[in-house]
Amino acid sequence: MSKLAPSILSADFSQLGTEIEKIEQAGADYIHIDVMDGMFVPSISFGMPIIKSIRNKSKCVFDVHLMIESPDRYLRDFKEAGADLITVHAETCTHLDRTVTAIREMGLKAGVALNPATPLSILEYILEKIDMVLIMSVNPGFGGQSFLPYSLKKIQELKQIILNRGLNVDIQVDGGVNLLNAKEILEAGADILVAGTAVFSGDSISNVERFKEIMENLR
């Protein structure tokens, strides 16, 4: 069953707790939390105190996407703040195997994110050790960007690799996901859709329900 992971980066931060409660009640599966450091990506977002402050607002999986340099320094802190799943970028990890192992040893699920131009071959020796691959379908750092069409081919190729190896690894897609392209992204092989602007612009409850309807129709 496909899952929806609304990105709170696009939420109204003055009403963040209420926003999270609304999307969970509407059917959101994960809460996608984009952590940016102003170094790996141009923007700076938020860190552990914000995550900790909203943990009691939701029973959803807290899906923490670390767009930061040297993420190993903070893994324990994000676990203690309430993360259930930590995704690191392959581009930021000097020793990716060590980082993934550290996340799993803390009892959390581990994801690896790939920027648009990063090839799938970087996953060759790590795929069996992770729970999820995050395919970035925009260059990370800002919300509201347009989906890069060649991402569909990348999703399809990754899905085939996972199937060929008989693995249970989810494919998450983040960047430019909306109600118009959700169906083709899911049909390409995505398991989890991250949507920020497409959820929080307008009526977030209605938007979540419409995403879930698309997912239901593909079952």
DRENPA-3360 file (N, C-alpha, C; in nm, 2 decimals, always signed):
BEGIN
1 = MSKLAPSI = +0.08/-0.12/+0.00/+0.00/+0.00/+0.00/+0.09/+0.12/+0.00 ~ +0.06/+0.21/-0.09/+0.14/+0.34/-0.10/+0.11/+0.43/+0.02 ~ +0.21/+0.51/+0.05/+0.20/+0.60/+0.17/+0.23/+0.74/+0.13 ~ +0.17/+0.83/+0.21/+0.18/+0.98/+0.19/+0.26/+1.03/+0.30 ~ +0.36/+1.11/+0.27/+0.45/+1.17/+0.37/+0.45/+1.33/+0.35 ~ +0.35/+1.40/+0.40/+0.35/+1.54/+0.39/+0.48/+1.61/+0.45 ~ +0.54/+1.70/+0.38/+0.66/+1.77/+0.43/+0.62/+1.89/+0.50 ~ +0.65/+1.90/+0.63/+0.61/+2.01/+0.71/+0.69/+2.14/+0.68;
9 = LSADFSQL = +0.79/+2.13/+0.59/+0.86/+2.25/+0.55/+0.77/+2.35/+0.49 ~ +0.66/+2.30/+0.43/+0.56/+2.39/+0.36/+0.44/+2.43/+0.45 ~ +0.44/+2.38/+0.58/+0.33/+2.41/+0.67/+0.34/+2.55/+0.73 ~ +0.23/+2.59/+0.79/+0.23/+2.72/+0.86/+0.29/+2.70/+1.00 ~ +0.41/+2.75/+1.02/+0.48/+2.72/+1.14/+0.42/+2.79/+1.26 ~ +0.34/+2.89/+1.24/+0.27/+2.95/+1.36/+0.16/+2.86/+1.41 ~ +0.12/+2.76/+1.33/+0.02/+2.66/+1.37/+0.06/+2.52/+1.34 ~ +0.19/+2.49/+1.37/+0.25/+2.37/+1.33/+0.18/+2.25/+1.39;
17 = GTEIEKIE = +0.16/+2.25/+1.52/+0.10/+2.14/+1.59/-0.04/+2.11/+1.53 ~ -0.12/+2.21/+1.51/-0.25/+2.20/+1.46/-0.25/+2.14/+1.31 ~ -0.15/+2.19/+1.23/-0.14/+2.14/+1.10/-0.11/+1.99/+1.09 ~ -0.02/+1.95/+1.18/+0.02/+1.81/+1.19/-0.10/+1.72/+1.23 ~ -0.18/+1.77/+1.33/-0.29/+1.69/+1.37/-0.40/+1.68/+1.26 ~ -0.41/+1.79/+1.18/-0.51/+1.78/+1.07/-0.47/+1.68/+0.96 ~ -0.34/+1.68/+0.92/-0.31/+1.59/+0.81/-0.30/+1.45/+0.86 ~ -0.27/+1.43/+0.99/-0.28/+1.29/+1.04/-0.42/+1.24/+1.04;
25 = QAGADYIH = -0.52/+1.32/+1.08/-0.66/+1.28/+1.08/-0.71/+1.26/+0.94 ~ -0.65/+1.33/+0.85/-0.70/+1.31/+0.71/-0.64/+1.19/+0.64 ~ -0.54/+1.13/+0.70/-0.49/+1.00/+0.65/-0.34/+1.00/+0.61 ~ -0.26/+1.10/+0.65/-0.12/+1.10/+0.63/-0.06/+0.98/+0.70 ~ +0.04/+0.92/+0.64/+0.11/+0.80/+0.69/+0.24/+0.84/+0.77 ~ +0.32/+0.93/+0.71/+0.44/+0.97/+0.77/+0.44/+1.13/+0.78 ~ +0.52/+1.18/+0.87/+0.54/+1.32/+0.88/+0.69/+1.34/+0.83 ~ +0.70/+1.40/+0.71/+0.84/+1.42/+0.65/+0.90/+1.55/+0.70;
33 = IDVMDGMF = +1.02/+1.54/+0.76/+1.08/+1.65/+0.83/+1.21/+1.68/+0.77 ~ +1.22/+1.79/+0.69/+1.34/+1.83/+0.62/+1.43/+1.91/+0.71 ~ +1.55/+1.86/+0.74/+1.65/+1.93/+0.82/+1.76/+1.98/+0.72 ~ +1.78/+2.11/+0.72/+1.87/+2.17/+0.63/+1.97/+2.25/+0.70 ~ +2.10/+2.25/+0.66/+2.21/+2.31/+0.74/+2.27/+2.43/+0.68 ~ +2.22/+2.47/+0.56/+2.28/+2.59/+0.49/+2.42/+2.56/+0.43 ~ +2.46/+2.44/+0.43/+2.59/+2.40/+0.38/+2.57/+2.30/+0.26 ~ +2.51/+2.18/+0.30/+2.49/+2.09/+0.19/+2.38/+2.14/+0.09;
41 = VPSISFGM = +2.29/+2.21/+0.15/+2.18/+2.28/+0.07/+2.19/+2.43/+0.11 ~ +2.14/+2.52/+0.02/+2.14/+2.66/+0.05/+2.06/+2.71/+0.17 ~ +1.95/+2.64/+0.19/+1.86/+2.68/+0.30/+1.89/+2.63/+0.44 ~ +1.84/+2.70/+0.54/+1.85/+2.65/+0.68/+1.71/+2.63/+0.72 ~ +1.67/+2.51/+0.78/+1.53/+2.49/+0.82/+1.52/+2.49/+0.97 ~ +1.53/+2.37/+1.03/+1.52/+2.36/+1.18/+1.58/+2.23/+1.22 ~ +1.59/+2.21/+1.35/+1.66/+2.09/+1.41/+1.58/+2.02/+1.52 ~ +1.66/+1.97/+1.61/+1.60/+1.88/+1.71/+1.50/+1.94/+1.80;
49 = PIIKSIRN = +1.51/+2.07/+1.84/+1.41/+2.13/+1.93/+1.27/+2.13/+1.87 ~ +1.26/+2.16/+1.74/+1.13/+2.17/+1.67/+1.07/+2.03/+1.67 ~ +1.15/+1.93/+1.63/+1.11/+1.79/+1.62/+1.05/+1.74/+1.75 ~ +1.13/+1.77/+1.86/+1.09/+1.73/+1.99/+0.96/+1.79/+2.03 ~ +0.94/+1.92/+2.00/+0.82/+1.99/+2.04/+0.69/+1.94/+1.97 ~ +0.71/+1.87/+1.86/+0.59/+1.82/+1.79/+0.57/+1.67/+1.80 ~ +0.66/+1.61/+1.86/+0.65/+1.46/+1.87/+0.52/+1.41/+1.93 ~ +0.47/+1.49/+2.03/+0.35/+1.44/+2.10/+0.22/+1.48/+2.02;
57 = KSKCVFDV = +0.24/+1.55/+1.91/+0.12/+1.59/+1.83/+0.08/+1.48/+1.73 ~ +0.16/+1.38/+1.71/+0.13/+1.28/+1.61/+0.18/+1.14/+1.64 ~ +0.10/+1.04/+1.60/+0.15/+0.90/+1.61/+0.21/+0.85/+1.48 ~ +0.21/+0.94/+1.38/+0.27/+0.90/+1.25/+0.42/+0.87/+1.26 ~ +0.47/+0.80/+1.17/+0.62/+0.78/+1.16/+0.68/+0.92/+1.13 ~ +0.78/+0.95/+1.22/+0.86/+1.07/+1.19/+0.97/+1.04/+1.10 ~ +0.96/+1.09/+0.98/+1.05/+1.06/+0.87/+1.15/+1.18/+0.85 ~ +1.27/+1.16/+0.91/+1.36/+1.28/+0.92/+1.46/+1.27/+0.81;
65 = HLMIESPD = +1.46/+1.37/+0.72/+1.55/+1.37/+0.60/+1.66/+1.47/+0.63 ~ +1.78/+1.42/+0.65/+1.89/+1.50/+0.69/+1.97/+1.55/+0.56 ~ +1.94/+1.68/+0.53/+2.01/+1.74/+0.42/+2.12/+1.83/+0.48 ~ +2.22/+1.75/+0.55/+2.32/+1.82/+0.63/+2.46/+1.75/+0.60 ~ +2.56/+1.83/+0.62/+2.70/+1.77/+0.62/+2.73/+1.69/+0.74 ~ +2.80/+1.58/+0.73/+2.85/+1.50/+0.84/+2.73/+1.46/+0.93 ~ +2.63/+1.39/+0.88/+2.51/+1.36/+0.96/+2.54/+1.27/+1.08 ~ +2.65/+1.20/+1.08/+2.68/+1.11/+1.19/+2.69/+1.18/+1.33;
73 = RYLRDFKE = +2.73/+1.30/+1.32/+2.74/+1.38/+1.45/+2.61/+1.39/+1.52 ~ +2.50/+1.38/+1.46/+2.37/+1.42/+1.52/+2.27/+1.30/+1.52 ~ +2.31/+1.18/+1.48/+2.21/+1.07/+1.47/+2.14/+1.05/+1.60 ~ +2.22/+1.04/+1.71/+2.16/+1.01/+1.84/+2.07/+1.12/+1.89 ~ +2.10/+1.24/+1.85/+2.02/+1.36/+1.89/+1.88/+1.35/+1.82 ~ +1.89/+1.31/+1.69/+1.76/+1.30/+1.62/+1.67/+1.19/+1.67 ~ +1.74/+1.08/+1.71/+1.66/+0.97/+1.77/+1.59/+1.02/+1.90 ~ +1.67/+1.08/+1.98/+1.61/+1.13/+2.11/+1.50/+1.23/+2.09;
81 = AGADLITV = +1.51/+1.31/+1.98/+1.41/+1.41/+1.95/+1.28/+1.34/+1.90 ~ +1.29/+1.22/+1.85/+1.16/+1.15/+1.82/+1.16/+1.09/+1.68 ~ +1.28/+1.08/+1.61/+1.28/+1.02/+1.47/+1.25/+0.87/+1.48 ~ +1.18/+0.83/+1.38/+1.16/+0.68/+1.36/+1.24/+0.63/+1.24 ~ +1.26/+0.72/+1.15/+1.33/+0.68/+1.03/+1.42/+0.80/+1.00 ~ +1.55/+0.77/+0.98/+1.65/+0.88/+0.94/+1.70/+0.85/+0.80 ~ +1.69/+0.95/+0.72/+1.75/+0.94/+0.58/+1.86/+1.03/+0.57 ~ +1.98/+0.98/+0.52/+2.10/+1.06/+0.50/+2.13/+1.06/+0.35;
89 = HAETCTHL = +2.19/+1.16/+0.31/+2.23/+1.17/+0.16/+2.36/+1.10/+0.14 ~ +2.36/+1.01/+0.04/+2.49/+0.94/+0.00/+2.60/+1.04/-0.02 ~ +2.56/+1.16/-0.08/+2.67/+1.26/-0.11/+2.74/+1.32/+0.01 ~ +2.68/+1.31/+0.13/+2.73/+1.37/+0.25/+2.81/+1.27/+0.34 ~ +2.80/+1.14/+0.31/+2.86/+1.04/+0.40/+2.99/+0.99/+0.35 ~ +3.10/+1.02/+0.42/+3.23/+0.96/+0.38/+3.23/+0.81/+0.39 ~ +3.16/+0.76/+0.50/+3.15/+0.62/+0.52/+3.00/+0.58/+0.53 ~ +2.94/+0.56/+0.42/+2.79/+0.54/+0.42/+2.75/+0.42/+0.49;
97 = DRTVTAIR = +2.83/+0.31/+0.47/+2.80/+0.18/+0.54/+2.80/+0.21/+0.70 ~ +2.90/+0.28/+0.75/+2.91/+0.30/+0.89/+2.79/+0.39/+0.94 ~ +2.75/+0.48/+0.86/+2.64/+0.57/+0.90/+2.51/+0.49/+0.90 ~ +2.48/+0.41/+0.80/+2.36/+0.33/+0.79/+2.36/+0.23/+0.91 ~ +2.47/+0.17/+0.94/+2.48/+0.07/+1.05/+2.45/+0.14/+1.18 ~ +2.50/+0.26/+1.20/+2.47/+0.33/+1.32/+2.32/+0.36/+1.34 ~ +2.26/+0.40/+1.23/+2.11/+0.43/+1.24/+2.04/+0.30/+1.28 ~ +2.07/+0.19/+1.21/+2.00/+0.06/+1.24/+2.03/+0.01/+1.38;
105 = EMGLKAGV = +2.15/+0.03/+1.43/+2.19/-0.01/+1.57/+2.11/+0.06/+1.67 ~ +2.06/+0.18/+1.64/+1.98/+0.26/+1.74/+1.84/+0.22/+1.74 ~ +1.80/+0.12/+1.65/+1.67/+0.07/+1.65/+1.58/+0.15/+1.55 ~ +1.64/+0.23/+1.47/+1.56/+0.31/+1.37/+1.57/+0.25/+1.23 ~ +1.48/+0.29/+1.15/+1.49/+0.26/+1.01/+1.58/+0.35/+0.94 ~ +1.66/+0.30/+0.84/+1.76/+0.38/+0.77/+1.72/+0.40/+0.62 ~ +1.73/+0.53/+0.58/+1.71/+0.56/+0.44/+1.83/+0.63/+0.38 ~ +1.85/+0.61/+0.25/+1.96/+0.68/+0.18/+1.90/+0.76/+0.07;
113 = ALNPATPL = +1.93/+0.89/+0.06/+1.88/+0.98/-0.04/+1.98/+1.00/-0.15 ~ +1.93/+1.02/-0.27/+2.01/+1.05/-0.39/+1.97/+1.17/-0.46 ~ +2.06/+1.27/-0.48/+2.03/+1.38/-0.56/+2.00/+1.35/-0.70 ~ +1.93/+1.43/-0.78/+1.89/+1.40/-0.91/+2.01/+1.34/-1.00 ~ +2.13/+1.40/-0.99/+2.24/+1.36/-1.08/+2.32/+1.25/-1.02 ~ +2.29/+1.20/-0.90/+2.36/+1.09/-0.84/+2.31/+0.96/-0.89 ~ +2.40/+0.87/-0.95/+2.36/+0.75/-1.01/+2.32/+0.64/-0.91 ~ +2.23/+0.55/-0.95/+2.19/+0.44/-0.87/+2.30/+0.35/-0.83;
121 = SILEYILE = +2.41/+0.35/-0.90/+2.52/+0.26/-0.88/+2.58/+0.28/-0.74 ~ +2.56/+0.40/-0.68/+2.62/+0.43/-0.55/+2.55/+0.34/-0.44 ~ +2.44/+0.28/-0.48/+2.37/+0.19/-0.38/+2.41/+0.04/-0.39 ~ +2.50/+0.01/-0.48/+2.53/-0.13/-0.52/+2.56/-0.21/-0.39 ~ +2.64/-0.17/-0.30/+2.68/-0.25/-0.19/+2.60/-0.22/-0.06 ~ +2.51/-0.12/-0.06/+2.44/-0.08/+0.06/+2.29/-0.11/+0.06 ~ +2.24/-0.15/-0.06/+2.10/-0.16/-0.07/+2.04/-0.27/+0.02 ~ +2.11/-0.38/+0.05/+2.06/-0.48/+0.14/+2.05/-0.44/+0.28;
129 = KIDMVLIM = +2.12/-0.33/+0.31/+2.13/-0.28/+0.45/+2.03/-0.17/+0.49 ~ +1.95/-0.12/+0.39/+1.87/-0.01/+0.42/+1.72/-0.04/+0.40 ~ +1.63/+0.04/+0.46/+1.49/+0.02/+0.45/+1.43/+0.10/+0.34 ~ +1.49/+0.21/+0.30/+1.43/+0.30/+0.20/+1.54/+0.38/+0.12 ~ +1.50/+0.40/-0.01/+1.58/+0.49/-0.09/+1.49/+0.61/-0.12 ~ +1.55/+0.73/-0.10/+1.48/+0.85/-0.13/+1.53/+0.91/-0.26 ~ +1.45/+0.91/-0.37/+1.49/+0.96/-0.49/+1.45/+1.11/-0.49 ~ +1.55/+1.20/-0.50/+1.52/+1.34/-0.51/+1.48/+1.37/-0.65;
137 = SVNPGFGG = +1.36/+1.43/-0.67/+1.32/+1.46/-0.81/+1.32/+1.61/-0.83 ~ +1.39/+1.68/-0.74/+1.43/+1.82/-0.77/+1.57/+1.83/-0.70 ~ +1.64/+1.94/-0.73/+1.77/+1.96/-0.66/+1.73/+2.02/-0.52 ~ +1.78/+1.95/-0.41/+1.72/+1.98/-0.28/+1.76/+2.12/-0.23 ~ +1.68/+2.17/-0.14/+1.71/+2.30/-0.08/+1.59/+2.40/-0.07 ~ +1.50/+2.38/-0.16/+1.38/+2.47/-0.16/+1.25/+2.40/-0.20 ~ +1.14/+2.44/-0.14/+1.01/+2.38/-0.17/+0.96/+2.45/-0.30 ~ +0.86/+2.39/-0.35/+0.78/+2.45/-0.47/+0.85/+2.43/-0.60;
145 = QSFLPYSL = +0.95/+2.35/-0.61/+1.02/+2.33/-0.74/+0.94/+2.23/-0.83 ~ +0.97/+2.23/-0.96/+0.90/+2.14/-1.06/+0.97/+2.01/-1.06 ~ +0.89/+1.90/-1.07/+0.94/+1.76/-1.08/+1.03/+1.75/-1.21 ~ +1.15/+1.68/-1.19/+1.24/+1.66/-1.30/+1.19/+1.53/-1.37 ~ +1.15/+1.54/-1.50/+1.09/+1.42/-1.57/+1.18/+1.30/-1.57 ~ +1.31/+1.31/-1.58/+1.40/+1.20/-1.59/+1.40/+1.11/-1.46 ~ +1.34/+1.17/-1.35/+1.33/+1.10/-1.23/+1.25/+0.97/-1.24 ~ +1.15/+0.97/-1.33/+1.06/+0.86/-1.36/+1.14/+0.74/-1.40;
153 = KKIQELKQ = +1.24/+0.76/-1.49/+1.32/+0.65/-1.53/+1.41/+0.59/-1.42 ~ +1.46/+0.68/-1.34/+1.54/+0.64/-1.22/+1.46/+0.56/-1.12 ~ +1.33/+0.60/-1.10/+1.25/+0.52/-1.01/+1.22/+0.38/-1.07 ~ +1.19/+0.38/-1.20/+1.17/+0.25/-1.27/+1.29/+0.16/-1.26 ~ +1.41/+0.21/-1.28/+1.53/+0.13/-1.28/+1.55/+0.08/-1.14 ~ +1.53/+0.17/-1.04/+1.56/+0.12/-0.90/+1.46/+0.02/-0.86 ~ +1.33/+0.03/-0.90/+1.23/-0.07/-0.87/+1.27/-0.20/-0.92 ~ +1.32/-0.21/-1.04/+1.36/-0.33/-1.11/+1.48/-0.40/-1.03;
161 = IILNRGLN = +1.57/-0.31/-0.99/+1.69/-0.37/-0.91/+1.64/-0.43/-0.78 ~ +1.55/-0.36/-0.71/+1.49/-0.41/-0.59/+1.42/-0.54/-0.61 ~ +1.34/-0.55/-0.71/+1.27/-0.67/-0.74/+1.36/-0.79/-0.78 ~ +1.46/-0.75/-0.86/+1.56/-0.86/-0.90/+1.63/-0.92/-0.79 ~ +1.66/-0.84/-0.68/+1.73/-0.88/-0.57/+1.64/-0.94/-0.46 ~ +1.51/-0.93/-0.48/+1.41/-0.98/-0.38/+1.42/-0.91/-0.25 ~ +1.44/-0.78/-0.25/+1.45/-0.70/-0.13/+1.32/-0.63/-0.09 ~ +1.31/-0.60/+0.03/+1.20/-0.52/+0.09/+1.25/-0.38/+0.12;
169 = VDIQVDGG = +1.27/-0.30/+0.01/+1.32/-0.17/+0.03/+1.22/-0.07/-0.04 ~ +1.17/+0.02/+0.04/+1.08/+0.12/-0.01/+1.15/+0.23/-0.10 ~ +1.07/+0.28/-0.20/+1.12/+0.39/-0.28/+1.04/+0.51/-0.24 ~ +1.10/+0.61/-0.19/+1.03/+0.74/-0.16/+1.07/+0.84/-0.26 ~ +0.98/+0.93/-0.30/+1.01/+1.03/-0.40/+0.97/+1.17/-0.34 ~ +1.07/+1.26/-0.36/+1.05/+1.39/-0.30/+1.09/+1.50/-0.39 ~ +1.00/+1.59/-0.42/+1.03/+1.71/-0.51/+0.94/+1.72/-0.62 ~ +0.85/+1.83/-0.61/+0.76/+1.85/-0.72/+0.65/+1.75/-0.74;
177 = VNLLNAKE = +0.62/+1.68/-0.63/+0.51/+1.58/-0.63/+0.38/+1.65/-0.61 ~ +0.28/+1.63/-0.69/+0.15/+1.69/-0.68/+0.04/+1.60/-0.72 ~ -0.08/+1.65/-0.72/-0.20/+1.57/-0.75/-0.20/+1.53/-0.90 ~ -0.13/+1.61/-0.98/-0.14/+1.58/-1.13/-0.04/+1.48/-1.17 ~ +0.07/+1.46/-1.10/+0.18/+1.37/-1.14/+0.19/+1.25/-1.04 ~ +0.11/+1.25/-0.93/+0.12/+1.14/-0.83/+0.10/+1.00/-0.89 ~ +0.00/+0.99/-0.98/-0.03/+0.86/-1.04/+0.09/+0.80/-1.12 ~ +0.15/+0.88/-1.20/+0.26/+0.83/-1.29/+0.38/+0.80/-1.20;
185 = ILEAGADI = +0.40/+0.87/-1.09/+0.51/+0.85/-1.01/+0.49/+0.71/-0.94 ~ +0.37/+0.69/-0.89/+0.34/+0.56/-0.82/+0.35/+0.45/-0.92 ~ +0.30/+0.47/-1.04/+0.31/+0.36/-1.14/+0.45/+0.33/-1.19 ~ +0.54/+0.43/-1.17/+0.68/+0.41/-1.20/+0.75/+0.32/-1.10 ~ +0.69/+0.31/-0.98/+0.74/+0.22/-0.88/+0.76/+0.28/-0.74 ~ +0.72/+0.41/-0.72/+0.73/+0.47/-0.59/+0.64/+0.41/-0.49 ~ +0.68/+0.40/-0.36/+0.60/+0.35/-0.25/+0.55/+0.46/-0.16 ~ +0.63/+0.56/-0.15/+0.60/+0.67/-0.05/+0.62/+0.80/-0.13;
193 = LVAGTAVF = +0.52/+0.89/-0.13/+0.52/+1.02/-0.19/+0.54/+1.13/-0.08 ~ +0.64/+1.21/-0.10/+0.66/+1.33/-0.02/+0.60/+1.45/-0.09 ~ +0.51/+1.52/-0.02/+0.45/+1.64/-0.08/+0.44/+1.75/+0.02 ~ +0.49/+1.86/-0.02/+0.48/+1.98/+0.07/+0.38/+2.08/+0.03 ~ +0.42/+2.15/-0.07/+0.34/+2.26/-0.13/+0.20/+2.20/-0.17 ~ +0.20/+2.08/-0.23/+0.08/+2.02/-0.28/-0.02/+1.98/-0.17 ~ +0.03/+1.97/-0.05/-0.05/+1.94/+0.07/-0.09/+2.06/+0.14 ~ +0.00/+2.15/+0.17/-0.02/+2.26/+0.26/-0.07/+2.39/+0.19;
201 = SGDSISNV = -0.07/+2.39/+0.06/-0.13/+2.51/-0.01/-0.28/+2.49/-0.03 ~ -0.36/+2.57/+0.04/-0.50/+2.55/+0.03/-0.55/+2.46/+0.15 ~ -0.65/+2.38/+0.12/-0.71/+2.30/+0.23/-0.63/+2.17/+0.24 ~ -0.55/+2.16/+0.35/-0.46/+2.05/+0.37/-0.53/+1.92/+0.39 ~ -0.65/+1.92/+0.45/-0.72/+1.80/+0.47/-0.77/+1.74/+0.34 ~ -0.83/+1.83/+0.26/-0.88/+1.79/+0.13/-0.77/+1.74/+0.04 ~ -0.65/+1.81/+0.05/-0.54/+1.77/-0.04/-0.49/+1.63/+0.00 ~ -0.48/+1.60/+0.13/-0.44/+1.47/+0.18/-0.54/+1.36/+0.13;
209 = ERFKEIME = -0.66/+1.39/+0.14/-0.77/+1.30/+0.10/-0.76/+1.27/-0.05 ~ -0.73/+1.37/-0.12/-0.72/+1.35/-0.27/-0.60/+1.26/-0.31 ~ -0.49/+1.29/-0.24/-0.37/+1.20/-0.26/-0.40/+1.05/-0.22 ~ -0.47/+1.04/-0.11/-0.50/+0.90/-0.07/-0.60/+0.83/-0.16 ~ -0.69/+0.91/-0.22/-0.78/+0.85/-0.32/-0.71/+0.80/-0.44 ~ -0.61/+0.88/-0.49/-0.53/+0.83/-0.60/-0.46/+0.70/-0.57 ~ -0.41/+0.69/-0.45/-0.34/+0.57/-0.40/-0.43/+0.45/-0.39 ~ -0.55/+0.48/-0.34/-0.65/+0.37/-0.33/-0.69/+0.32/-0.47;
217 = NLR = -0.70/+0.41/-0.56/-0.74/+0.37/-0.70/-0.64/+0.28/-0.77 ~ -0.51/+0.29/-0.72/-0.41/+0.21/-0.78/-0.38/+0.07/-0.72 ~ -0.46/+0.04/-0.61/-0.44/-0.08/-0.54/-0.47/-0.20/-0.63;
% end
